[in-house]
Amino acid sequence: MTRYRLRFLLQEFDLLPGDTLVGRSSACHISIEDPLVSRRHARLRVAGGTVTIEDLGSRNGLHINGRPIGGAYTLADGDRIRIGSHEIVFSCVEVQPQKARSRTPATGFKWRCAQCGQLYPTDLDVCPECGELTPRDERTLTGTGGGTDHDWPTELLAEVLDRALGLELWQDMERILQRARSSVDERLAVKEPVNGPGLARVARAAIRLATARSGHRWVEWILSVYSRLCQVPPPEVVDALAALPPSQLAELSRPMAELVEAVYSKGGPVQDDRDATEAMSRLRGLAATRN
């Protein structure tokens, strides 16, 4: 039998017979966290041995192989679909028949094969790449932060935040930061590592949002994350903090003090972090005088 698949950069989804909705809404079968994607962006239809895709009146439209399309378009193996800022490859794969699977929304949650590292849909019992059986109690969800040393969620959310930041989509950034907060807090709760560069990108986005909306709650959360990690933010994050208006700095005096104290409670900063720690200490002192 022929199975139809959509291959994202880090994910892969199987298409089932019938309609598959793609969009930013969690109610879609495939949910894409991207401010350039409409809530109901496109519909894929598998019927009669063909797969068609149709735009649902989205804000940014659909592109196939670099060209915008209108109306329904019949996909061929290897076609490249652009939805928002995501490029998705459509493929036809010959596989052995399997039992019917439930049609549940796909929101980026994937199992990771313990043998070859391949990501594959949550409803498969074997890795489609190497055929390795993955015990139910050892499976890893890449979208929930459970059981993986690599922090894919923070990296992906940081990438989407960068796009929203470039377009100054502040409302979308609020929503994406909420997702980032849930992901990071969950990893910290189970003592799993948080991606450092990804966290720094989230931090810079939170600071920019604070400047644009005259609020500091997201910056306070970021400082609390670094406090729990007992790590000083990298220099670019400290520099971004220093650029905040004095009134906002005053509101952040306490969490900055707690961060510096947390770093020194674990023996102080490592050599590479000393300059950033000293800069944070000076910033904390400045904030205290403004309070």
Secondary structure, 3 states (H helix, E strand, C coil): CEEEEEECCCCEEEECCEEEEEECCCCCCEECCCCCCCCCCEEEEEECCEEEEEECCCCCCEEECCEECCCEEECCCCCEEEECCEEEEEEEEECCCCCCCCCCCECCCEEECCCCCCEEECCCCECCCCCCECCHHHCCECCCCECCCCCHHHHHHHHHHHHHHHCCCHHHHHHHHHHHHHHHHHHHHCCCCCCHHHHHHHHHHHHHHHHHHCCCHHHHHHHHHHHHHCCCCCHHHHHHHHCCCHHHHHHCHHHHHHHHHHHHHCCCCCHHHHHHHHHHHHHHHHHHHHC
